[in-house]
Amino acid sequence: MIFEMTQDYAVIVPLMIANLVSLFIASQLQHEPIYEALAVQDGIHLPKGETRQRSGQRQVVKVMRAPSLLLPFEITVREALERVRSNEVRTWLVEDRRGVIGVINLARLERELAEGAERKLGELVDALVFPHVHPDQGLDLALERMGANQTDILPVVNRADVHKLEGIVTLRDVLSAYGVSRT
C-alpha cells in the first residue's frame, strides 16, 4: 500500500510542477487570459477585478436613463442630420435589428455630409467595437470614454450582449453626479 502511494506521488508531483511552469510561461507570454479573450470575441464582457472593487463607488447604473433618440442604421447622413438638427444633444446611438451598433456625433455627421451625403449610417460605425459602458462600471470610466471618443452620450449595454441597450449615460448626468453644473 505504501509503495503504491509513493508511486502515485512520483507521477503526480512532476505533473503538478509541469502545470505550474506552463501556467507561469503562459502568463508571461499572454497577459490577457485566453478565456477572457474568447469571451470578448463572442461579445461577452466579463467584469474585471477593478469593477468588482467599485461596488460602493459612483456607478453608471445610478445615473443611466432611457435613450431619447436612436438613429436607424439604414438612413443616410443627410436624413440623419435632418432628424437631429433641432436636438440639443450632439451625440446619437445607431441601431439595427440586433440593437445598438455604434455612436455617432454631430461633427462626424457634418464631415460625412461633405464627403458623401448618401452614405448609410451603418457604414460609418463599427458594430463590433464602439464606445460603451456597462451598468456596474464607474462614472470615471464613462467620462474617460466620452472624452476619448468626443461624445456626450454613451450607451449602457448588457455584459452578455453588447448590442442589448439597457440605457444611456450623458455627460451632463456624469458631471452632475460629481457636483459639477453647467453654470
C-alpha positions in Angstrom: 0.0 0.0 0.0 2.8 2.5 0.9 4.6 1.5 -2.3 1.5 2.4 -4.4 1.1 5.8 -2.8 4.8 6.6 -3.3 4.4 5.6 -7.0 1.3 7.9 -7.3 3.2 10.8 -5.8 6.1 10.1 -8.2 3.7 10.7 -11.1 1.5 13.5 -9.6 4.3 15.8 -8.3 6.1 16.2 -11.7 2.7 16.8 -13.3 1.9 19.5 -10.8 5.3 21.1 -11.4 4.8 20.9 -15.2 1.4 22.6 -14.9 2.7 25.4 -12.7 5.6 26.0 -15.1 3.3 26.1 -18.1 0.9 28.5 -16.3 3.8 30.8 -15.4 5.2 30.8 -19.0 1.7 31.3 -20.5 1.0 34.3 -18.1 4.3 35.9 -19.2 3.6 35.5 -22.9 -0.1 36.3 -22.9 -1.2 38.9 -20.4 -4.9 38.5 -21.1 -6.3 35.1 -20.1 -7.5 33.1 -23.1 -11.0 32.7 -21.6 -11.4 36.5 -21.3 -10.2 37.0 -24.9 -12.6 34.3 -26.2 -15.5 35.9 -24.2 -14.8 39.3 -25.7 -14.6 37.7 -29.2 -18.1 36.3 -28.6 -19.4 39.7 -27.5 -19.4 38.9 -23.7 -17.7 41.5 -21.5 -16.9 40.0 -18.1 -16.3 42.3 -15.2 -12.7 42.7 -14.2 -11.3 43.0 -10.6 -11.4 46.8 -10.5 -15.1 46.7 -11.5 -15.9 44.5 -8.5 -14.0 46.8 -6.2 -16.2 49.8 -7.2 -19.3 48.3 -5.8 -19.8 51.2 -3.4 -18.5 54.0 -5.6 -20.2 56.1 -8.3 -21.5 53.7 -10.9 -23.2 54.1 -14.2 -26.3 52.4 -13.1 -27.0 55.2 -10.7 -27.2 57.9 -13.4 -28.3 56.0 -16.5 -31.6 56.9 -18.2 -33.7 55.7 -21.1 -32.5 56.6 -24.5 -34.3 59.5 -26.2 -33.3 59.2 -29.9 -31.9 56.2 -31.8 -30.9 56.5 -35.4 -31.6 53.5 -37.7 -28.5 52.2 -39.5 -30.2 52.3 -42.9 -30.8 56.1 -43.1 -28.4 58.3 -45.0 -26.2 61.0 -43.5 -28.5 63.7 -44.9 -31.6 62.1 -43.4 -29.8 61.7 -40.0 -28.8 65.4 -40.0 -32.4 66.4 -40.8 -33.7 64.3 -37.8 -31.2 65.7 -35.3 -30.9 69.4 -36.3 -33.2 70.7 -33.6 -31.9 68.3 -31.0 -29.8 69.9 -28.2 -27.8 66.7 -27.8 -24.7 66.3 -30.1 -24.3 62.5 -30.0 -26.7 59.8 -31.0 -26.8 56.0 -31.0 -27.1 54.0 -34.2 -29.2 50.8 -34.1 -30.0 47.8 -36.3 -32.1 44.7 -35.8 -29.6 43.4 -33.2 -29.8 46.6 -31.1 -27.2 49.4 -30.7 -24.3 49.1 -33.1 -22.5 52.4 -32.7 -22.3 56.0 -31.6 -22.1 59.0 -33.9 -21.7 62.7 -33.1 -22.7 65.8 -35.0 -19.1 66.7 -36.1 -18.8 63.3 -37.8 -22.2 63.7 -39.5 -21.2 67.1 -40.8 -17.8 65.8 -42.1 -19.5 62.9 -43.8 -22.1 65.2 -45.3 -19.3 67.0 -47.2 -17.8 63.6 -48.4 -21.0 61.7 -49.3 -24.4 62.6 -48.1 -25.9 59.4 -49.3 -23.8 57.1 -47.2 -25.7 55.0 -44.8 -25.1 55.3 -41.0 -24.4 51.6 -40.8 -21.3 52.2 -43.0 -19.9 54.8 -40.6 -19.9 52.8 -37.4 -18.1 49.6 -36.3 -20.7 47.3 -34.8 -18.0 45.1 -33.2 -16.1 47.9 -31.5 -17.9 51.1 -30.3 -17.7 53.2 -27.2 -20.0 51.9 -24.4 -20.1 51.2 -20.7 -21.8 48.6 -18.5 -24.1 49.4 -15.6 -21.6 48.2 -12.9 -18.7 50.3 -14.3 -17.6 53.6 -12.7 -18.6 57.1 -13.8 -14.9 57.9 -14.2 -14.6 55.3 -17.0 -17.7 56.7 -18.7 -16.2 60.2 -18.6 -12.9 58.9 -19.9 -14.6 57.1 -22.8 -16.7 60.2 -23.6 -13.6 62.3 -23.8 -11.6 59.8 -25.9 -14.5 59.5 -28.4 -15.7 63.1 -28.4 -19.2 62.1 -27.4 -21.6 63.4 -24.8 -23.7 60.2 -24.6 -22.6 56.6 -24.1 -24.8 53.5 -24.5 -25.1 51.4 -21.4 -25.1 47.8 -22.6 -25.6 44.3 -21.3 -22.5 42.3 -20.5 -23.8 39.2 -22.2 -24.9 41.0 -25.4 -23.1 44.3 -26.3 -25.9 45.2 -28.6 -28.6 45.0 -25.9 -29.2 48.5 -24.8 -30.1 49.0 -21.1 -29.9 52.8 -21.2 -27.7 55.7 -21.8 -25.4 57.9 -19.7 -25.0 61.5 -20.5 -22.1 63.9 -19.9 -24.5 66.2 -18.0 -25.6 63.4 -15.7 -22.0 62.3 -15.0 -20.8 65.8 -14.2 -23.9 66.3 -12.0 -23.1 63.2 -10.1 -19.7 64.7 -9.3 -21.3 68.0 -8.3 -20.4 70.0 -11.4 -23.1 72.0 -13.1 -23.1 73.7 -16.5 -23.4 77.1 -15.0 
